[in-house]
Amino acid sequence: MAEIEIKSEIAGKVWLIEAEAGTEVEEDDAVIILESMKMEIPVGAPKDGKITEILVAKDDAVAEGQTVAKMEA
């Protein structure tokens, strides 16, 4: 299995964390929801696999390209 970093495609604030370590996800499942410009932007899993680590907390500021979670696929 390969470790994959899940990165934010946009700067924003963590509004909701949809998955936690150990959660099985499918490709494009929302892992974290960001709020940016009063819009909810999902950060999805790039592949099927299991979340191994969430690197942000609710209300954290996230930069574009920042790794927000890690998973095994």
Contact map, one row per residue, 1 for C-alpha under 8 A:
1110000000000000000000000000000000000000000000000000000000000000000000011
1111000000000000000000000000000000000000000000000000000000000000000000011
1111100000000000000000000000000000000000000000000000000000000000000001111
0111110000000000000000000000000000000000000000000000000000000000000001111
0011111000000000000000000000000000000000000000000000000000000000001111100
0001111100000000000000000000000000000000001111000000000000000000001111100
0000111110000000000000000000000000000000001000000000000000000001111110000
0000011111100000000000000000000000000000001000000000000000000111111100000
0000001111100000000000000000000000000000001000000000000000000001100000000
0000000111110000000000000000000000010000000000000000000000000111100000000
0000000111111000000000000000000000010000000000000000000000001111000000000
0000000001111100000000000000000001111000000000000000000000001111000000000
0000000000111110000000000000000001110000000000000000000001111100000000000
0000000000011111100000000000000111100000000000000000000111111100000000000
0000000000001111100000000000000111100001000000000000000001100000000000000
0000000000000111110000000000000111000000000000000000000001000000000000000
0000000000000111111100000000001110000000000000000000000011000000000000000
0000000000000001111100000000011110000000000000000000000000000000000000000
0000000000000000111110100000011100000000000000000010000000000000000000000
0000000000000000111111100000000000000000000000000011110000000000000000000
0000000000000000001111100000000000000000000000000111110000000000000000000
0000000000000000000111110000000000000000000000000111000000000000000000000
0000000000000000001111111000000000000000000000000111000000000000000000000
0000000000000000000001111100000000000000000000011110000000000000000000000
0000000000000000000000111110100000000000000010011110000000000000000000000
0000000000000000000000011111100000000000000010111000000000000000000000000
0000000000000000000000001111100000000000000111111000000000000000000000000
0000000000000000000000000111110000000000000111100000000000000000000000000
0000000000000000000000001111111000000000000110000000000000000000000000000
0000000000000000011000000001111110000000011110000000000000000000000000000
0000000000000000111000000000111110000000011110000000000000000000000000000
0000000000000111111000000000011111000000011100000000000000000000000000000
0000000000000111110000000000011111100001111000000000000000000000000000000
0000000000011111000000000000000111110001111000000000000000000000000000000
0000000000011110000000000000000011111111100000000000000000000000000000000
0000000001111000000000000000000001111111100000000000000000000000000000000
0000000000010000000000000000000000111110000000000000000000000000000000000
0000000000000000000000000000000000111111000000000000000000000000000000000
0000000000000000000000000000000000111111100000000000000000000000000000000
0000000000000010000000000000000011110111110000000000000000000000000000000
0000000000000000000000000000000011110011111000000000000000000000000000000
0000000000000000000000000000011111000001111100000000000000000000000000000
0000011110000000000000000000011111000000111110000000000000000000000000000
0000010000000000000000000011111100000000011111000000000000000000000000000
0000010000000000000000001111111000000000001111110000000000000000000000000
0000010000000000000000000011000000000000000111110000000000000000000000000
0000000000000000000000000111000000000000000011111000000000000000000000001
0000000000000000000000011110000000000000000011111100000000000000000000001
0000000000000000000000011110000000000000000000111110000000000000000000111
0000000000000000000011111000000000000000000000011111000000000000000000111
0000000000000000001111111000000000000000000000001111110000000000000011110
0000000000000000000111100000000000000000000000000111110000000000000011110
0000000000000000000110000000000000000000000000000011111000000000000011100
0000000000000000000110000000000000000000000000000011111110000000000111000
0000000000000000000000000000000000000000000000000000111110000000001111000
0000000000000100000000000000000000000000000000000000011111010000000110000
0000000000000100100000000000000000000000000000000000011111110000000000000
0000000000001111100000000000000000000000000000000000000111110000000000000
0000000000001110000000000000000000000000000000000000000011111000000000000
0000000000001100000000000000000000000000000000000000000111111100000000000
0000000000111100000000000000000000000000000000000000000000111110000000000
0000000101111100000000000000000000000000000000000000000000011111010100000
0000000101110000000000000000000000000000000000000000000000001111110000000
0000001111110000000000000000000000000000000000000000000000000111110000000
0000001111000000000000000000000000000000000000000000000000000011111000000
0000001100000000000000000000000000000000000000000000000000000111111100000
0000111100000000000000000000000000000000000000000000001000000000111111000
0000111100000000000000000000000000000000000000000000011100000100011111000
0000111000000000000000000000000000000000000000000011111100000000001111100
0011110000000000000000000000000000000000000000000011111000000000001111110
0011110000000000000000000000000000000000000000001111100000000000000011111
1111000000000000000000000000000000000000000000001111000000000000000001111
1111000000000000000000000000000000000000000000111100000000000000000000111
